[in-house]
Amino acid sequence: MTDPRRNRRLLTADPARAHQGPQNDGPFDLPDYPEAWDRSAHLRRDAHVLDVGQAPDGAQTFELAPPTTPGAPATSRSRQQTAPGSADEGPSSGPAPLSGAPLFSPATRRRYGYGVVVLTQGKRPDDLRRGLDSLLAQRGVDLDILCVGNGWEPTGLPDGVRSLALPENVGIPAGRNEGVPHVTGEFLFFLDDDAWLPDDTTLMRMAQLMRTQPKIGLVQPRVVDPSREDAPTRWIPRLRKGSAEYSSNVFSVWEGAVGLQRRAFDESGGWPAPFWYAHEGIELAWRVWDAGYQVWYMGDLSVAHPVIDPKRHDEYYYMNARNRVWLARRNLPFPISWAYVGSWTAVQCLRWANRPDQLRTWFSGWRDGWRDAPWADDEEHRKLSGRGLLAMAVHGRPPVV
């Protein structure tokens, strides 16, 4: 009897091809040789996580089991078969698998450790609880969850969530940074208080990707609003947007739900605290590239967030322009910094040529971006290195637009 999976596209350990399979609406196929199951776990949403007790040191462990197809016979293939990501499969646009990486057999693995920072001002208690509950429901991971009250004393938190109260609102990037020293884990995850994880294997799959592809330092999942069929294209962090389900290298991130290797966060210097809000995801992505890692948009994995129009008040236009200038001044050497600001100034003038009031506010922020210091008092004035600029250019987007 022929295995019915033979005629369906097989996913591989290459994350650049993850978008080519079924998208969050049913089981993903895996290569039907078991050595690849563990390395491909991040490519499917039906990864079966079985708690199997504790390791000798007390750490929780888990086992990944392959998905099954009812009525399909067991298959076996030679261990000499071409492995995922090998040269026989042709070139890939994504990060190459780790050189010399072994093919793992299904076996007990340590659960992935995350330090999780959830930032809130306490103004959306129902949304906050939904996000925290979605974190606590995650399988295959050990979470150290910290709710940071940005000018608010967190109350009414569920068991398993600690709190940190900041006496005053320090802005979004600085608030996230404040939480990091208080959590432990190989990985970090930042979640806004109005976002949540609709799938209980989200964090496991992100960690699986970063551990098996260690050059990936930062991951942004696809963002969806479950109440709508469409989603804003601004949630796709690419100039050439394409399909939201297409995975690729990116050079900015939507900041509401991102995962990082902790070492990548530390080496990049963290979120740009002076920004308050707007464009902090661009600088973080640039700095991660500069630290020698890649930034990956994981289009086959989703997080949820309601669609909200960010253009609510003049402050949005002001911060958008000021922080755009600060990005250049903080990160780019001359003349690249001037080229970057000049290109975005031209873009905004064309976009808002028929909106003079908004453009006037935008130019107010633009002027202050040049007048005010873009660094905190104790912050190192460090530009991106030539290596980092070259890496971004080689991977498709030099920082001039």
PLY file of the C-alpha trace (Angstrom):
ply
format ascii 1.0
element vertex 401
property float x
property float y
property float z
element edge 400
property int vertex1
property int vertex2
end_header
0.00 0.00 0.00
1.37 3.40 -0.94
1.90 5.90 1.84
-0.57 8.74 1.08
2.00 11.25 2.26
4.24 10.39 -0.70
2.34 12.77 -2.98
2.31 15.68 -0.57
5.06 18.25 -0.20
7.53 17.28 2.50
8.83 19.99 4.77
12.53 20.16 5.51
14.73 21.63 8.18
15.29 24.63 5.91
13.13 27.42 7.41
13.10 29.29 4.11
10.81 26.60 2.73
8.49 26.41 5.71
5.88 28.55 3.99
5.49 25.99 1.22
3.51 23.56 3.33
0.03 23.72 4.86
-0.34 26.88 6.93
-1.74 26.49 10.44
-4.81 24.62 9.28
-3.83 21.03 9.83
-0.94 18.62 10.39
2.37 19.32 8.74
4.19 16.51 6.99
7.67 15.64 8.15
10.40 13.79 6.34
9.48 10.17 6.91
12.90 9.20 8.21
12.92 9.75 11.97
16.39 11.26 12.20
14.93 14.58 11.01
11.91 14.78 13.31
13.57 16.78 16.04
15.27 19.24 13.68
12.00 19.83 11.83
9.75 20.27 14.86
9.49 24.04 14.40
7.93 23.51 10.96
4.67 22.01 12.14
1.94 22.91 14.60
1.05 19.32 15.59
4.33 18.55 17.34
3.32 16.12 20.05
5.07 17.08 23.30
5.03 14.31 25.86
6.15 15.12 29.39
8.30 12.24 30.54
9.44 13.26 33.99
12.65 14.84 35.18
16.32 14.67 34.36
18.77 13.67 37.12
19.36 17.33 37.95
15.63 17.95 38.38
15.04 19.71 35.07
11.85 18.83 33.23
12.25 16.85 30.03
10.04 16.18 27.05
9.82 13.95 24.04
8.84 14.86 20.49
6.77 12.24 18.72
6.08 12.33 14.98
2.55 12.98 13.72
0.66 9.99 12.43
-1.59 9.56 9.44
-4.62 7.32 10.14
-4.44 4.19 8.01
-1.00 4.95 6.67
1.56 2.15 6.97
4.82 2.70 8.73
7.62 3.56 6.40
11.34 3.16 6.66
14.09 4.64 4.62
17.79 4.19 4.53
19.84 6.27 6.93
22.00 7.09 3.92
19.16 9.07 2.33
19.85 12.72 1.53
19.27 14.82 4.64
17.19 18.01 4.65
19.10 21.04 3.50
21.73 19.06 1.61
23.10 20.07 -1.74
20.85 17.58 -3.54
17.83 19.71 -2.70
19.17 22.75 -4.51
20.01 26.20 -3.22
18.08 27.79 -0.39
17.48 31.47 0.29
17.41 30.92 4.03
20.17 30.36 6.56
22.08 27.18 5.88
21.78 24.36 8.42
24.56 24.27 10.94
27.59 22.74 9.31
28.18 19.20 10.47
24.98 19.10 12.51
24.06 15.52 13.44
20.76 13.96 12.50
18.95 13.40 15.77
16.79 10.40 16.52
13.55 10.99 18.43
14.63 11.05 22.05
14.06 12.82 25.30
15.15 16.47 25.12
15.45 19.18 27.70
12.66 21.68 27.56
13.62 25.08 26.20
14.13 27.75 28.85
12.64 31.20 28.26
12.76 34.44 30.15
9.50 36.20 29.23
8.89 39.94 29.68
5.33 41.24 29.38
5.12 45.04 29.51
1.92 46.77 30.58
0.54 49.97 32.07
-2.42 48.10 33.55
-4.96 49.75 31.25
-6.04 46.52 29.51
-6.53 43.92 32.28
-8.61 41.51 30.19
-6.14 41.59 27.31
-3.25 41.18 29.72
-4.85 38.11 31.30
-5.48 36.58 27.87
-1.83 37.02 26.94
-0.55 35.61 30.23
-2.88 32.61 29.99
-1.61 31.89 26.48
1.95 31.91 27.81
1.13 29.59 30.69
-0.48 27.16 28.23
2.74 26.74 26.20
4.09 23.19 25.97
7.66 21.95 25.76
9.15 25.02 27.44
10.09 26.22 30.91
9.04 29.84 31.34
10.21 32.49 33.77
7.45 35.05 33.21
7.75 38.61 34.48
5.00 41.20 34.17
6.59 44.66 34.14
4.27 47.44 35.28
5.34 50.57 33.41
4.33 53.14 36.02
1.88 50.62 37.52
1.89 48.04 40.31
0.83 44.74 38.68
-2.01 43.04 40.56
-4.26 40.05 40.00
-1.63 38.05 38.15
-2.07 34.28 37.73
0.14 31.80 39.54
3.45 31.36 37.77
3.82 35.04 36.86
6.07 37.38 38.83
5.84 41.16 38.78
8.13 44.18 38.63
6.69 47.64 39.28
8.45 50.63 37.74
7.64 53.82 39.67
7.04 55.78 36.47
6.44 55.15 32.79
9.89 54.95 31.17
8.67 54.20 27.64
8.24 50.91 25.85
11.85 50.02 24.89
13.28 51.00 28.28
10.49 49.16 30.07
11.30 45.95 28.23
14.98 46.35 29.04
14.17 46.77 32.74
12.64 43.31 32.85
15.49 41.37 31.25
17.90 41.19 34.25
15.09 39.71 36.36
14.38 36.65 34.17
16.45 33.60 33.31
16.55 31.36 30.26
18.48 30.47 27.14
15.92 32.46 25.16
14.00 35.70 25.68
10.46 36.47 24.58
8.79 39.89 24.66
5.00 40.12 24.54
2.84 43.24 24.50
-0.14 43.20 26.83
-2.66 43.18 23.95
-1.04 40.28 22.07
-1.41 36.55 22.69
-0.26 33.16 21.39
-3.06 31.20 19.70
-1.01 28.00 19.45
0.41 26.21 22.49
3.62 25.16 20.68
4.62 28.65 19.52
7.55 29.18 21.88
8.81 25.64 21.48
8.94 25.98 17.71
10.72 29.34 17.88
13.32 27.91 20.24
13.71 24.81 18.09
14.48 27.02 15.10
17.03 29.13 16.95
18.77 26.16 18.53
19.07 24.17 15.31
19.92 27.29 13.29
22.15 29.12 15.81
22.94 31.96 13.41
19.32 33.09 13.79
19.37 35.45 16.76
15.93 37.09 16.51
12.59 35.73 15.31
9.35 37.56 14.57
6.30 35.36 13.89
3.51 36.30 11.50
0.91 38.57 13.11
-2.80 37.88 12.64
-6.07 39.30 13.95
-8.34 36.25 14.41
-11.43 38.43 14.03
-10.44 39.48 10.49
-9.51 37.72 7.30
-6.99 40.36 6.28
-4.08 41.84 8.19
-2.20 45.13 7.76
0.82 44.83 5.51
2.79 46.90 8.04
2.99 43.72 10.12
5.14 42.14 7.40
8.61 43.63 8.02
9.74 43.71 4.39
9.87 46.39 1.71
8.59 43.87 -0.82
5.76 42.53 1.28
4.70 39.42 -0.61
2.70 36.77 1.20
2.50 37.07 4.98
3.15 33.33 5.15
6.49 33.60 3.36
9.50 33.26 5.69
12.67 35.27 5.06
15.51 37.32 6.45
14.29 40.75 7.59
15.89 43.97 8.80
13.20 45.26 11.14
10.61 43.58 13.36
7.12 44.23 14.65
7.90 44.58 18.33
4.75 43.16 19.97
5.89 39.51 20.09
9.50 38.59 19.36
11.87 35.87 20.49
15.65 36.02 20.74
18.59 34.00 21.80
19.56 35.69 25.03
23.17 35.97 23.95
22.06 37.79 20.78
20.08 40.26 22.88
23.02 40.86 25.20
25.50 41.29 22.36
23.21 43.68 20.50
22.76 45.96 23.51
19.01 45.47 23.85
16.18 47.83 22.97
17.04 51.52 22.30
15.81 53.03 25.55
15.64 56.72 24.45
13.12 55.99 21.67
10.08 55.82 24.01
8.20 54.11 21.19
8.30 53.76 17.37
11.07 52.21 15.26
12.75 50.44 18.19
12.30 47.18 16.27
14.42 48.53 13.43
17.38 49.36 15.66
17.16 46.05 17.53
17.18 44.15 14.23
20.12 46.18 12.91
22.08 45.56 16.10
21.38 41.82 15.98
22.70 41.72 12.41
25.72 43.75 13.55
26.40 41.20 16.31
26.80 38.49 13.68
23.34 36.93 13.72
20.43 36.85 11.29
16.92 38.18 11.89
14.18 35.86 10.70
10.51 36.44 9.88
8.78 33.11 10.60
5.76 33.22 8.34
4.52 29.73 9.17
4.07 30.58 12.86
1.50 33.11 14.07
0.83 35.34 17.05
-2.40 37.27 17.52
-3.01 40.99 17.94
-6.03 43.19 17.22
-5.79 45.58 14.30
-5.37 49.09 15.70
-4.74 52.19 13.64
-1.47 53.67 15.01
-2.25 57.09 13.52
-4.31 58.17 16.53
-2.74 61.48 17.42
0.00 63.94 16.52
2.49 62.17 18.76
2.59 59.25 16.34
3.76 61.46 13.47
6.24 63.29 15.69
7.83 60.11 17.10
7.88 58.47 13.69
10.06 61.27 12.29
12.24 61.96 15.33
13.14 58.31 15.79
13.83 57.88 12.09
16.50 60.57 12.36
17.77 59.05 15.60
18.13 55.67 13.91
20.53 57.23 11.45
22.45 59.27 14.01
22.82 56.39 16.47
23.71 53.66 14.01
24.91 54.80 10.60
28.22 56.42 9.61
28.30 59.42 7.30
27.31 59.56 4.43
25.02 56.53 4.84
23.18 58.30 7.66
22.30 61.24 5.42
21.25 58.92 2.60
18.95 57.03 4.98
17.26 60.15 6.35
17.05 61.69 2.89
15.37 58.65 1.34
12.77 58.43 4.10
12.12 62.16 3.99
11.35 61.85 0.29
9.08 58.86 0.94
7.07 60.72 3.60
6.72 63.84 1.46
5.31 61.75 -1.37
3.00 59.75 0.90
1.55 62.73 2.71
1.68 65.42 0.04
-2.09 65.86 0.40
-2.00 65.83 4.24
-0.20 69.04 5.18
-1.21 68.99 8.87
0.30 65.56 9.41
3.37 66.45 7.38
3.86 69.59 9.47
3.86 67.52 12.68
6.19 65.01 11.08
8.72 67.71 10.20
8.56 68.99 13.78
9.82 65.59 14.93
12.35 65.54 12.08
13.87 68.82 13.27
14.03 67.68 16.89
15.70 64.48 15.75
18.65 66.59 14.63
18.57 68.99 17.58
18.22 66.55 20.50
20.78 64.00 21.61
19.70 60.48 20.56
21.65 58.70 23.31
20.97 58.20 27.00
23.42 59.90 29.35
25.29 56.67 30.17
24.97 55.08 26.73
27.92 54.22 24.51
27.98 56.09 21.19
28.56 53.11 18.93
27.76 52.93 15.22
27.13 49.78 13.23
30.33 48.12 12.08
31.36 47.75 8.47
30.83 44.02 8.88
27.25 44.54 10.01
26.46 46.96 7.18
27.93 44.52 4.67
25.96 41.61 6.11
22.68 43.48 5.69
23.59 44.52 2.16
24.59 40.98 1.18
21.32 39.61 2.56
19.21 42.05 0.59
18.78 45.41 2.30
21.53 47.95 2.86
20.34 50.53 5.41
19.69 53.40 3.02
15.91 53.00 2.83
0 1
1 2
2 3
3 4
4 5
5 6
6 7
7 8
8 9
9 10
10 11
11 12
12 13
13 14
14 15
15 16
16 17
17 18
18 19
19 20
20 21
21 22
22 23
23 24
24 25
25 26
26 27
27 28
28 29
29 30
30 31
31 32
32 33
33 34
34 35
35 36
36 37
37 38
38 39
39 40
40 41
41 42
42 43
43 44
44 45
45 46
46 47
47 48
48 49
49 50
50 51
51 52
52 53
53 54
54 55
55 56
56 57
57 58
58 59
59 60
60 61
61 62
62 63
63 64
64 65
65 66
66 67
67 68
68 69
69 70
70 71
71 72
72 73
73 74
74 75
75 76
76 77
77 78
78 79
79 80
80 81
81 82
82 83
83 84
84 85
85 86
86 87
87 88
88 89
89 90
90 91
91 92
92 93
93 94
94 95
95 96
96 97
97 98
98 99
99 100
100 101
101 102
102 103
103 104
104 105
105 106
106 107
107 108
108 109
109 110
110 111
111 112
112 113
113 114
114 115
115 116
116 117
117 118
118 119
119 120
120 121
121 122
122 123
123 124
124 125
125 126
126 127
127 128
128 129
129 130
130 131
131 132
132 133
133 134
134 135
135 136
136 137
137 138
138 139
139 140
140 141
141 142
142 143
143 144
144 145
145 146
146 147
147 148
148 149
149 150
150 151
151 152
152 153
153 154
154 155
155 156
156 157
157 158
158 159
159 160
160 161
161 162
162 163
163 164
164 165
165 166
166 167
167 168
168 169
169 170
170 171
171 172
172 173
173 174
174 175
175 176
176 177
177 178
178 179
179 180
180 181
181 182
182 183
183 184
184 185
185 186
186 187
187 188
188 189
189 190
190 191
191 192
192 193
193 194
194 195
195 196
196 197
197 198
198 199
199 200
200 201
201 202
202 203
203 204
204 205
205 206
206 207
207 208
208 209
209 210
210 211
211 212
212 213
213 214
214 215
215 216
216 217
217 218
218 219
219 220
220 221
221 222
222 223
223 224
224 225
225 226
226 227
227 228
228 229
229 230
230 231
231 232
232 233
233 234
234 235
235 236
236 237
237 238
238 239
239 240
240 241
241 242
242 243
243 244
244 245
245 246
246 247
247 248
248 249
249 250
250 251
251 252
252 253
253 254
254 255
255 256
256 257
257 258
258 259
259 260
260 261
261 262
262 263
263 264
264 265
265 266
266 267
267 268
268 269
269 270
270 271
271 272
272 273
273 274
274 275
275 276
276 277
277 278
278 279
279 280
280 281
281 282
282 283
283 284
284 285
285 286
286 287
287 288
288 289
289 290
290 291
291 292
292 293
293 294
294 295
295 296
296 297
297 298
298 299
299 300
300 301
301 302
302 303
303 304
304 305
305 306
306 307
307 308
308 309
309 310
310 311
311 312
312 313
313 314
314 315
315 316
316 317
317 318
318 319
319 320
320 321
321 322
322 323
323 324
324 325
325 326
326 327
327 328
328 329
329 330
330 331
331 332
332 333
333 334
334 335
335 336
336 337
337 338
338 339
339 340
340 341
341 342
342 343
343 344
344 345
345 346
346 347
347 348
348 349
349 350
350 351
351 352
352 353
353 354
354 355
355 356
356 357
357 358
358 359
359 360
360 361
361 362
362 363
363 364
364 365
365 366
366 367
367 368
368 369
369 370
370 371
371 372
372 373
373 374
374 375
375 376
376 377
377 378
378 379
379 380
380 381
381 382
382 383
383 384
384 385
385 386
386 387
387 388
388 389
389 390
390 391
391 392
392 393
393 394
394 395
395 396
396 397
397 398
398 399
399 400
